[in-house]
Amino acid sequence: MSYSELNNGVKIPNIGIGTYLIKPVDAERSVRQALEMGYRLIDTAHVYSNEKAVGRAIKASGVKREEIF
């Protein structure tokens, strides 16, 4: 996976998963699978109405929150 370095030295993945217009049940499954595949960038927002499902997927993945953008 390729990364871009921010001004503060933090490297952020260039590719992520988006959750806009995805039903919560599908968002949870998709995010969990993406994290298992190595994704660490998740585009989510309160207005997407699936943030709880995304949170459950992150928790279930076992990936440290500090590793996810």
Phi, psi and omega in degrees: 000143180264153184230158170242140180266128178280169181301333181271006178092351179288136178261130182242138180299145178279341181238136178220185177248136177260148182238013180291135178063026176252130178299148182309314182298322178286324178297317180299312180296314183296316180293318178300314179295319179298317179296321177297328181277354177110358177297143177225006178241119181237123175269113178214160180202155179305320183292347177285343178061030176223017186295329177294319178295319177297318178299318178298319180296317178298314181298315182292335184290332184081358178285135179296137181303326181295342181270354186250136176255000000 
